[in-house]
Amino acid sequence: MAATTRASAVPAALDRALALLKLDARPADLQAAAAPGYLDLLGEEEPTSTGIGQDLMLTGVVPMIYERWWRPALGRVAKGLLGPGMADEHRIARLLLGLTPGDGVLDVACGPGNFTRRFAHLVGQTGLAVGIDASPTMLERAVRDSPDPFGNLLYVRGNAVELPFRDRSFDAVCCFAALHLFAKPFVALDHMARVLTPGGRVAVFTSCRTRSAPLRTVDGLVGARSGIRMFEHDEITGALAERGFEDVRQRVSGLTQFVGGRKA
Ligand SMILES: C[S@@+](CC[C@H](N)C(=O)[O-])C[C@H]1O[C@@H](n2cnc3c(N)ncnc32)[C@H](O)[C@@H]1O
């Protein structure tokens, strides 16, 4: 199949993804909303800023260096020297999400599509990968760097704290390196649970506060200054269990945690 040219064309997966949107989230002028190469559901609106950690994602510079430099370097600091590298993160996401051909997968706060485009390969031509993010500059980069050979990949500009998708519309939901930036992370988790089908899988990579008292002072301060929320050790696993997830698993690495679960 010929590769789709994304920068100028309406994304090939648009029709399929439209069926997953809540009726009130569908744009009145679809052509205009899809003109950037991603589907813009926010227009002038922007999610509440939680601080510099989130504001940097809206700049032009960070998306340019994000995938190659920014994410690996900051990830290394947060995960610790012996923690998983980027290739390991992709492997962890794959394991927790259990993607197979034909699945629908949502990548929440997808940034420049560094995970979304790989998910699109895993779910293949009959599957669908949707990346949602609030930052136009991140999404421009995502569109530019995602060739979409299967016509199964769509980027959406929307708010993770108010996902615009219908209930039970995805088989898997990923949210890596972002939950700690959201103004209402537990509302975002409500939405992730809501849009998953029964048996659907979630994978989250986010912050995790240390249990050592002196270090808690430091990570508390860093978190407060940057607007990055530091979750307690059992906060995310507990929140997933409360939202009806089973087989909840956690791997802590430095000041981060990977958490996965399956919707009952
Ligand atoms: C650090 S990047 C993570 C990108 C990718 N998931 C990864 O693991 O590398 C965080 C992303 O969260 C997005 N973001 C922050 N708050 C958001 C919100 N309320 N709704 C949607 N996206 C949001 C930012 O625009 C940014 O692209």
The ligand as a Tripos MOL2 file, in Angstrom:
@<TRIPOS>MOLECULE
LIG
   27    29     1     0     0
SMALL
NO_CHARGES

@<TRIPOS>ATOM
      1 C1          6.5000   14.7230   28.3290 C.3       1 LIG1
      2 S1          5.3490   14.6580   26.9930 S.3       1 LIG1
      3 C2          5.0200   12.9120   26.8300 C.3       1 LIG1
      4 C3          5.0620   12.4470   25.3880 C.3       1 LIG1
      5 C4          5.0630   10.9280   25.2220 C.3       1 LIG1
      6 N1          3.8510   10.3360   25.7700 N.3       1 LIG1
      7 C5          6.2760   10.2910   25.8700 C.2       1 LIG1
      8 O1          6.1400    9.3780   26.6810 O.co2     1 LIG1
      9 O2          7.3870   10.6880   25.5290 O.co2     1 LIG1
     10 C6          3.9300   15.2390   27.8080 C.3       1 LIG1
     11 C7          2.8380   15.6490   26.8460 C.3       1 LIG1
     12 O3          1.6410   15.8800   27.6000 O.3       1 LIG1
     13 C8          0.8970   16.8610   26.9140 C.3       1 LIG1
     14 N2         -0.1410   17.3780   27.8100 N.ar      1 LIG1
     15 C9          0.0310   17.9830   29.0050 C.ar      1 LIG1
     16 N3         -1.1650   18.2780   29.5470 N.ar      1 LIG1
     17 C10        -2.1150   17.8290   28.6700 C.ar      1 LIG1
     18 C11        -3.5430   17.8020   28.6710 C.ar      1 LIG1
     19 N4         -4.2570   18.2910   29.6960 N.pl3     1 LIG1
     20 N5         -4.1810   17.2600   27.6170 N.ar      1 LIG1
     21 C12        -3.4830   16.7320   26.5820 C.ar      1 LIG1
     22 N6         -2.1280   16.7270   26.5380 N.ar      1 LIG1
     23 C13        -1.4630   17.2570   27.5660 C.ar      1 LIG1
     24 C14         1.9620   17.8690   26.5150 C.3       1 LIG1
     25 O4          1.5170   18.7140   25.4840 O.3       1 LIG1
     26 C15         3.1050   16.9450   26.0970 C.3       1 LIG1
     27 O5          3.1160   16.7070   24.7190 O.3       1 LIG1
@<TRIPOS>BOND
     1     1     2 1
     2     2     3 1
     3     2    10 1
     4     3     4 1
     5     4     5 1
     6     5     6 1
     7     5     7 1
     8     7     8 2
     9     7     9 1
    10    10    11 1
    11    11    12 1
    12    11    26 1
    13    12    13 1
    14    13    14 1
    15    13    24 1
    16    14    15 ar
    17    14    23 ar
    18    15    16 ar
    19    16    17 ar
    20    17    18 ar
    21    17    23 ar
    22    18    19 1
    23    18    20 ar
    24    20    21 ar
    25    21    22 ar
    26    22    23 ar
    27    24    25 1
    28    24    26 1
    29    26    27 1
@<TRIPOS>SUBSTRUCTURE
     1 LIG1         1 GROUP 0 **** ****
